[in-house]
Amino acid sequence: MSTHTTTGIIAHRGLNGIYPENTRRSFEEALKLDGVAGIECDVNLTADGQVVVIHDQSVDRTSDGSGEVAEMSVDKLKKLNFGTESDPQELLLLDELLDLLDAHPGKKILIETKHPSPFGERLEQAVAEVLRARAMEADERVQLISFNAEAIERFEELLPELQSFLLLDPEPLLTGQGAASFERIGNCGVGPSMWQAKAEPELLGGEAPSYVWTVNLPKDMLWLRKHGASLIGTDLPHVAVEVFAGTHFPQRKEA
């Protein structure tokens, strides 16, 4: 068993447990936290080929509008509110999020490409173009993740200097996509769910770096650190910071 004690805390879609996911507000608040290693975001392509930060293929769940991201221009998407009535938030371009990252030296970003995408391999190509335009094609702060093995293969070819993680199916014991079937693509790491990491702890603490998602219970955070997880993604990075520092003391409910 590993005695790894440097597990990095990654804010999953920003400080998603408090603020609307994948918004500037959510990322800003996460990046302000001492003890947080970085942020995780999801990206898709717009009708005019821009890389935007959004989890779903449509805007219906996370904005006050409706429609498919792939069928809308950036200008149209920017008119929607992805925040709240009291704190409206525009959709972020990946380029804008990287500007925000630059204001927080030492923090990293995990960029997830979502598939199936109407644009196929063009999505990874567009991400690579954004990073190259900013001279970030070998920036250690940037890491790339996807559930799609072909996407990881493309990233290994397009951006070979960057660390990537292949995210694994959340129900590996039902699909056969478990530790025994994990085949490392280039230098990619392994990205199990919390459930899978518990079922197959041999995925952690080995040669391949690991990113475990989505970890919101203090007991699971501590278990993963003990077993050598490299990074954990959480909706509650402020809680994870306290847990790892030994200062998290949940209030007991009064009888």
C-alpha positions in Angstrom: 0.0 0.0 0.0 1.3 3.5 -0.9 2.0 6.1 1.7 1.6 8.8 -0.9 0.8 12.2 0.7 0.9 14.6 -2.2 -2.5 13.9 -3.7 -3.5 17.0 -5.7 -6.9 18.6 -5.3 -8.6 19.4 -8.6 -11.8 21.6 -8.5 -14.2 19.7 -10.8 -15.9 22.3 -13.1 -14.6 24.8 -10.6 -16.1 25.3 -7.2 -19.1 23.4 -8.6 -20.6 22.5 -5.2 -21.4 26.2 -4.5 -21.3 28.1 -7.8 -22.8 27.3 -11.3 -20.5 24.8 -13.0 -17.9 25.8 -15.6 -18.4 29.5 -15.0 -15.9 32.2 -14.4 -17.2 32.7 -10.9 -16.9 29.0 -10.2 -13.3 28.9 -11.5 -12.2 32.1 -9.8 -13.4 31.0 -6.4 -11.7 27.6 -6.8 -8.4 29.1 -7.9 -8.3 31.4 -4.9 -8.2 28.5 -2.5 -4.8 27.7 -1.0 -4.2 24.0 -1.2 -6.0 23.5 -4.5 -3.8 22.2 -7.2 -6.0 23.3 -10.1 -9.3 23.2 -12.0 -11.0 20.8 -14.4 -13.2 21.9 -17.2 -15.2 20.4 -20.1 -15.0 21.7 -23.7 -17.1 21.6 -26.8 -17.0 23.3 -30.2 -19.4 26.0 -31.4 -20.9 26.3 -34.9 -18.1 28.8 -35.8 -15.4 26.5 -34.5 -14.6 28.1 -31.2 -13.6 26.0 -28.1 -16.0 26.8 -25.3 -16.2 25.6 -21.7 -19.4 23.6 -21.2 -20.1 20.0 -20.2 -23.2 19.2 -22.2 -23.8 19.2 -25.9 -26.7 21.6 -25.3 -27.2 24.7 -23.2 -30.5 23.6 -21.8 -29.4 22.4 -18.4 -26.9 25.1 -17.5 -28.2 28.3 -19.0 -31.4 30.3 -19.5 -31.5 29.3 -23.2 -31.9 26.2 -25.3 -30.3 24.6 -28.2 -27.2 22.7 -29.3 -23.8 24.2 -28.8 -22.6 22.9 -32.2 -25.4 24.8 -33.9 -24.8 28.1 -32.2 -22.2 30.8 -32.7 -20.1 32.2 -29.9 -21.9 35.5 -30.2 -25.3 33.9 -29.7 -23.9 31.7 -26.8 -22.5 34.8 -25.1 -25.9 36.3 -24.8 -27.1 33.5 -22.5 -26.8 33.5 -18.8 -24.9 30.5 -17.3 -25.0 31.9 -13.8 -27.8 33.1 -11.6 -30.1 36.1 -11.8 -28.1 37.9 -9.1 -24.7 36.9 -10.6 -25.1 36.4 -14.3 -22.2 34.6 -16.1 -21.3 34.4 -19.8 -20.1 31.2 -21.4 -16.3 31.1 -21.3 -14.0 30.5 -24.2 -11.2 28.1 -23.4 -8.9 31.0 -24.2 -10.6 33.1 -21.6 -10.3 30.4 -19.0 -6.6 30.1 -19.7 -6.2 33.9 -19.2 -7.7 33.3 -15.7 -5.4 30.5 -15.1 -2.4 32.7 -15.9 -3.5 35.0 -13.1 -2.9 32.1 -10.7 0.7 30.9 -11.1 1.3 27.3 -10.0 -2.3 26.2 -10.6 -3.0 23.6 -13.3 -5.9 22.9 -15.6 -7.4 19.6 -16.7 -9.2 19.9 -20.0 -11.8 17.3 -20.9 -13.1 16.8 -24.4 -16.6 15.5 -24.6 -17.5 12.7 -27.0 -19.4 11.7 -29.1 -18.9 15.2 -30.6 -20.5 16.3 -33.9 -17.1 17.5 -34.8 -15.2 14.3 -34.1 -11.4 14.6 -34.1 -11.7 18.4 -34.9 -12.4 19.0 -31.2 -8.9 17.8 -30.1 -7.3 19.6 -33.0 -9.0 22.9 -32.0 -7.9 22.5 -28.4 -4.3 21.9 -29.6 -4.6 25.1 -31.7 -5.7 27.2 -28.8 -2.8 25.8 -26.7 -0.2 26.3 -29.4 -1.3 29.9 -30.0 -0.5 30.6 -26.4 2.8 28.6 -26.5 1.3 26.1 -24.0 1.9 23.0 -26.0 4.5 21.8 -23.4 3.2 23.7 -20.4 3.2 21.4 -17.3 0.2 23.2 -16.0 -2.0 21.7 -18.7 -3.3 18.2 -18.7 -5.8 16.5 -21.0 -8.6 14.0 -20.2 -11.3 12.1 -22.0 -13.4 9.0 -21.7 -12.7 8.4 -25.4 -9.5 6.4 -26.1 -9.3 7.8 -29.7 -9.3 11.3 -28.3 -6.4 10.4 -26.0 -4.5 8.9 -28.9 -5.0 12.2 -30.8 -3.8 14.2 -27.9 -0.7 12.0 -27.6 0.0 12.8 -31.2 -0.9 16.4 -31.3 0.5 17.4 -27.9 3.0 14.7 -26.9 4.6 16.8 -24.1 1.4 17.1 -22.1 0.2 14.6 -19.5 -3.2 13.0 -20.4 -5.6 10.7 -18.5 -7.9 8.1 -20.0 -11.1 8.3 -17.9 -12.6 4.9 -17.3 -16.2 3.8 -17.5 -18.0 4.4 -14.2 -19.3 0.8 -14.1 -16.2 -1.2 -15.0 -17.3 -4.4 -13.4 -20.3 -4.4 -15.7 -18.5 -3.4 -18.9 -15.2 -5.1 -18.4 -13.3 -1.8 -18.5 -11.4 -2.4 -15.3 -7.8 -2.5 -14.2 -7.0 -5.7 -16.1 -8.2 -4.2 -19.3 -6.6 -0.8 -18.9 -4.0 -0.3 -21.7 -1.8 2.7 -21.4 -1.8 4.9 -24.4 1.7 6.5 -24.7 2.3 8.2 -21.4 -1.3 8.7 -20.4 -2.5 8.2 -16.9 -5.5 6.3 -15.6 -8.8 8.0 -14.6 -11.1 5.8 -12.6 -14.3 6.9 -10.8 -14.2 6.8 -7.0 -16.3 3.7 -7.2 -13.9 1.9 -9.5 -10.8 3.0 -7.5 -12.4 1.4 -4.4 -13.1 -1.8 -6.3 -9.7 -1.9 -7.9 -7.1 -0.1 -5.8 -4.3 -1.5 -7.9 -5.1 1.3 -10.4 -3.6 3.7 -7.9 0.0 4.3 -6.8 1.6 2.5 -9.7 3.7 3.6 -12.7 0.8 5.4 -14.4 -0.4 8.6 -12.7 -4.0 8.6 -11.6 -6.9 11.1 -11.6 -9.9 9.9 -9.6 -13.3 11.5 -10.0 -15.7 12.7 -8.5 -14.7 12.6 -4.8 -17.0 14.5 -2.4 -16.8 12.5 0.8 -14.0 13.3 3.3 -13.5 9.5 4.1 -13.0 8.9 0.4 -10.5 11.8 0.0 -8.4 10.3 2.8 -8.6 6.8 1.4 -7.4 8.0 -2.0 -4.5 9.9 -0.5 -3.5 6.8 1.5 -3.7 4.6 -1.6 -1.5 6.9 -3.8 -4.0 8.8 -6.0 -2.1 11.5 -7.9 -5.1 13.8 -8.3 -8.7 13.8 -7.2 -11.5 15.7 -8.8 -14.1 17.2 -6.4 -17.1 19.5 -6.4 -16.0 20.6 -2.9 -12.4 21.6 -3.1 -12.7 23.8 0.0 -13.7 20.7 1.9 -10.8 18.7 0.5 -8.3 21.3 1.5 -9.6 21.1 5.1 -9.7 17.3 5.1 -6.1 17.1 3.9 -5.0 19.8 6.4 -6.8 18.0 9.3 -9.0 21.0 10.0 -12.3 19.6 8.7 -14.7 19.1 11.6 -18.3 18.7 10.4 -20.9 20.1 12.7 -23.0 17.4 14.4 -26.7 17.7 14.1 -28.4 18.5 17.4 -30.8 15.9 18.7 
